Amino acid sequence: MMRAAIGMSKRAVCSQCFRTATTPLFVSGLRLCSSSSSSSSSSSSSSAPTAAEKKEKNVKKRMQSKQLFAVPDTPCRTRFAPSPTGYLHLGSLRTALFNYLLARASGGQFILRIEDTDQSRLVPDAEQRLFEDLHWTGLSWDEGPDVQGPYGPYRQSERLQLYNEHIDILLREGKAYRCFCSPEELEQHKRAAHGQGHATHYPGTCRAISHDQSDERAHNGDAFAVRFKSSSEPTTVIDLVYNRYRKAEPEEDFILKKRDGFPTYHFANIVDDKLMKITHVIRGAEWLISTPKHVELYNAFGWTPPQFAHVGLLVDANRQKLSKRHQGVDMAWYKDQKILPSALLNFAGLLGRSRPGAKNDVMTLQDMIDTFSLKFTKGDIVVAFDKLPYLQDRHTRRLIDADDDNSTKAQSATDVAHLKQHLIEPIADQIRSVESRRDKNKLMDELGVPVSGSIGNSIMPEPNQDYIRRVLRANRGLPKGGPEEFVAQNRYLFWQVPRTRYLLSIATLPIELHDSIRFEDLLATLSKDFEKIEESSWTVENLKTAVAKAAADAAAFVMSSSSPLTTEIEEEIETAAAAAETETKNATNAKGYKVLRWVLLCSDNGPDLPSVMATLGKDDTLKRFAVARRANETSSDD
């Protein structure tokens, strides 16, 4: 039904004269009727414009478009009004985000309103989960059930008196009427109409009941609903995305107040939007079909409707609407996948926004506020979930690379909180877990004491958050396996390499290094070279040169003869090192890096060596050379 109404091949209406035609409704350059086509043909018969005229026209058109979709100069009041009949999902998060961005970009207010009038379908924990999920993403609101404000209450079930007052206004003015038809009678009518191939709209059975008779029946306790007297002509909706929208047929007399005394969504939401002074309503295109009802109600009260913007439906690669069964819909999935809130908001913020000229899809929440406009793309939005890992990686790097002292853009309070909550603390918890099981954990047999500065106390461990951030920076982020995998992969950046590990792994080194005496000479030489570097120069950039030279020296050593180091051999190493430096990726030089990785991490894998050494610091780096040398001596004794 929804798709037919907004352009999936049913009777549509021309945006100029409102005549109907069987063609998609929203198509660029729409011409559905004779008036628009004749206008087109007459204009085409005129002389062709010059190149200069075309350019001027295009510039003017771009300027008009920019002005049309620009954020208003006056503060906007927007709202996110979910129903607690289910949990927050990707589509509703996008709705909340767009409304939030407009409010913040205009210096206005963002309101959270709970629309709980459908009492029969309420999910017990949905409202609480909603608050938790929105807070998790980093979105905040200025008014709502938990913060209040001047236009509360902000839960519809607490506003029934307001709705009844406005129902009474419409009843008194003859713009609404009580409907005493029972659900069984209504269902019987629908079945009969459907069987005859007719529309199943309400036939207006109770429209003719006089006001006095209606009052008497209500006073006597007859159950009733309240219906709106809809216009006999279709109502036009002005929309920022779809321009003009008008159905081919008028609305039926729809229900405003149900038999249980609760208002319908259509009625409560327009009363609330008016009383809460909402200026803009951004929501999914599935609501466009209902908006003529809302505009009719605004007209009935003599109110000016807010500005509407209906953004495209979210669909999968097969262009099917994302269902609740899709794993990427529920917020719980993103939390389970350890997706950063900033990455998720960035992902949602790209779904349906038109960003001509944008060079980068990676945006913080503040970036989205600064660049926000009311220009949205038209039509269904295919959700490309394969973009999410890229955004996750970029936001992870952004958080861990930001430096309060040296970065050109200081971290926001939200970023600082997210870095700690979603990256640092989970790793710290894993380190604590490993330490707490030191006597029972087989992994602990492979671990030495904690690296200086990484853990405060091995008995009551308190991992150093700055150090964890340095390890994250060295790794350029967190692996898919999460904190457990991260700590396991980087165990020798958090704990020292025990001598037993060196002894067990020394056989994995190149065969040329199995001469323990000569290997000792190499380790001593490399250690002395690194010892010469000043503490103040122990940085990643400075260490890159030192590591490249050390790897070349080690590679040259492997190429040399098996006799002990002499002046002649040192000269030979120096010559070979010069050659090795020019071919940093060849097999020989790789053996040099293998030696350094064995000393520093006792592994062939891990972050780049300058980052490892900068993370460990000078003292711990030199300690590893000392332990490796002692292990080599023990190996030779055996």
WOPE-V366947 format. One record per pair of residues at least 4 apart in sequence whose C-alpha atoms are under 6 Angstrom apart, sorted by the first residue. I is the first residue (numbers start at 1). J is the second residue. Records with the same first field share a line. If there is no record, write none. Layout:
I->J ; J
This chain:
2->286
3->8
4->8 ; 9 ; 10
7->24 ; 25 ; 26
8->24
9->23 ; 24
10->22
11->21 ; 22
12->20 ; 21 ; 25
13->18 ; 19 ; 20
14->18 ; 19 ; 32
15->244
31->36
34->38
49->53
66->70
69->373 ; 374 ; 375
70->373
71->373
75->106 ; 107 ; 108
76->103 ; 106 ; 108 ; 279
77->108 ; 109 ; 278 ; 279
78->99 ; 110 ; 278 ; 280
79->110 ; 111 ; 112
80->96 ; 112
81->113 ; 114
82->114 ; 115
83->115 ; 116
84->122 ; 126 ; 127
85->121 ; 122 ; 123
86->126
87->126
88->130
89->329 ; 330 ; 331
90->329
94->348
95->283
100->110
101->105 ; 369
103->108 ; 109 ; 110
104->108
105->369
109->142
110->141 ; 142
111->141 ; 142 ; 143 ; 144
112->144
113->144 ; 154 ; 155
114->155
115->156
116->156
117->262
129->133
134->139
135->139
137->341
143->147 ; 148 ; 149
144->148 ; 154
145->154
151->276
170->175 ; 176
171->175 ; 176 ; 177
175->229
176->227 ; 228 ; 229
177->226 ; 227
178->225 ; 226
179->206 ; 224 ; 225 ; 226
180->224
190->194 ; 200
193->198 ; 200
194->198
201->252
217->222
218->222
224->259
225->257 ; 258 ; 259
226->255 ; 256 ; 257
227->253 ; 254 ; 255 ; 256
228->253 ; 254
229->253
230->253
232->250
233->250
234->249 ; 250
235->292
236->245 ; 246
237->244 ; 245
238->243 ; 244
239->243 ; 308 ; 309
240->309
241->309
256->263 ; 264 ; 267
257->262 ; 263 ; 264
258->262 ; 263
263->268
265->269
269->273
272->276
273->277 ; 278
279->306
280->306 ; 307 ; 308
281->308
282->309 ; 310
283->310
284->310 ; 311
285->310 ; 311 ; 312 ; 313
298->303 ; 305
299->303
312->379 ; 380 ; 381
313->380 ; 381
314->381
315->319 ; 320 ; 321 ; 322 ; 381 ; 382
316->320 ; 322 ; 382 ; 383
334->339
335->339
343->391 ; 392 ; 395
345->349
346->363
352->376 ; 377
353->376 ; 377
354->375 ; 376 ; 377
363->367
368->372
392->396
396->477
397->401 ; 477
400->473
402->407
403->407
404->410
411->415
415->419
417->421
418->422
419->423
420->424 ; 425
421->425
427->483
428->463
432->436
437->441
438->444
447->495
448->495 ; 496 ; 497 ; 498
449->495 ; 496
450->494 ; 495 ; 496
451->494 ; 495 ; 496
454->463 ; 464 ; 467 ; 494
455->461 ; 462 ; 463 ; 464
456->461 ; 462
457->461
470->615
472->476 ; 477
474->607 ; 611
475->607
481->485
487->491
491->495
492->496 ; 497 ; 601
499->631
502->506
503->631
512->558
513->519
516->520 ; 636
518->564
523->527
539->543 ; 614
540->610 ; 611 ; 614
543->547 ; 610
544->610
547->551
551->592 ; 593
552->577 ; 580 ; 581
553->577
554->592
555->588 ; 589 ; 591 ; 592
556->573 ; 576 ; 577
557->573
565->569
573->577
584->589
597->601 ; 603
598->602 ; 603
611->615
613->617
616->620
624->628
